[in-house]
């Protein structure tokens, strides 16, 4: 925010659009390790660690655009 003098929401929207573009153009080349660092067990461990350190949520699905969103559940 301070580097570009833009609100965090604008930076998040730009990041989101860039990720969509990369996925559309190059998604066929991207592979994610859903059985390793992105497995449900690993995500549960990450969520527990963040919650233990004061994060306001205990459910994490990923950190793709530097935002943390709480999900119903």
C-alpha positions as CSV (number, residue, x, y, z in Angstrom):
1,X,0.0,0.0,0.0
2,X,2.6,2.5,1.0
3,X,4.9,1.7,-1.9
4,X,2.3,2.4,-4.6
5,X,-0.1,4.7,-2.6
6,X,-3.0,2.5,-3.6
7,X,-5.5,0.9,-1.2
8,X,-5.0,-2.8,-0.4
9,X,-8.3,-3.6,-2.2
10,X,-7.0,-2.2,-5.5
11,X,-3.7,-4.1,-5.2
12,X,-5.7,-7.3,-4.4
13,X,-7.9,-6.8,-7.5
14,X,-4.9,-6.3,-9.7
15,X,-3.3,-9.4,-8.3
16,X,-6.5,-11.3,-8.9
17,X,-6.7,-10.2,-12.5
18,X,-3.0,-11.1,-13.1
19,X,-3.6,-14.6,-11.7
20,X,-6.6,-15.1,-13.9
21,X,-4.6,-14.0,-16.9
22,X,-1.7,-16.3,-16.1
23,X,-4.1,-19.2,-15.5
24,X,-5.9,-18.6,-18.8
25,X,-2.7,-18.2,-20.8
26,X,-0.4,-20.7,-19.1
27,X,-2.6,-22.8,-16.8
28,X,-1.9,-25.9,-18.8
29,X,1.8,-25.6,-17.7
30,X,1.1,-25.0,-14.0
31,X,0.9,-27.9,-11.6
32,X,0.1,-27.7,-7.9
33,X,1.1,-30.2,-5.3
34,X,-2.3,-31.0,-4.0
35,X,-0.9,-34.0,-2.1
36,X,1.9,-32.1,-0.4
37,X,2.0,-28.4,0.5
38,X,-1.6,-27.9,-0.6
39,X,-3.1,-31.0,0.9
40,X,-6.0,-30.7,3.3
41,X,-3.8,-32.0,6.1
42,X,-1.1,-29.4,5.4
43,X,-3.7,-26.6,5.1
44,X,-5.2,-27.6,8.5
45,X,-1.7,-27.3,10.0
46,X,-1.2,-23.9,8.5
47,X,-4.6,-22.7,9.7
48,X,-3.9,-24.0,13.2
49,X,-0.5,-22.2,13.3
50,X,-2.0,-18.9,12.1
51,X,-4.9,-19.2,14.5
52,X,-2.5,-19.9,17.4
53,X,-0.7,-16.7,16.6
54,X,-3.8,-14.5,16.6
55,X,-5.3,-14.9,13.1
56,X,-9.1,-14.2,13.3
57,X,-9.9,-17.4,11.4
58,X,-9.2,-21.1,11.7
59,X,-10.1,-22.1,8.1
60,X,-7.5,-21.4,5.4
61,X,-7.8,-22.5,1.7
62,X,-4.7,-20.8,0.4
63,X,-2.6,-17.7,0.0
64,X,-2.8,-16.8,-3.6
65,X,-3.2,-13.1,-3.5
66,X,-2.0,-12.2,0.0
67,X,-5.5,-12.1,1.5
68,X,-7.0,-14.2,4.2
69,X,-10.6,-15.1,3.9
70,X,-12.7,-16.9,6.5
71,X,-15.1,-19.5,5.0
72,X,-18.3,-20.9,6.5
73,X,-17.7,-24.2,8.1
